[in-house]
Amino acid sequence: MADPRNLEDVKAVKRRHEADIIKRYQAVGMGIGKVGSEYVLVVYLPAKRSDINEPVLIEGVRLKFEVTGRIKTQ
């Protein structure tokens, strides 16, 4: 189990699970944020989803879902 107060632990969890999380939630990307004293994995969604029941934890690190819409690259 990772320590969500330790940035290096959270980065390692992100590396291990990023592809799976993006695929599972059909996300457009991921990042790391902070809520209070804990780091969270921020999952960027293209649209609001009602089927996600929070809180979702991966190895003790919380996923935070944010709707960003589609991300355009040039």
Beta strands, then each sheet from edge to edge (+ up, - down):
strand 1: 29-35
strand 2: 38-45
strand 3: 56-58
strand 4: 61-67
sheet 1: 1+ 2- 4- 3+
end
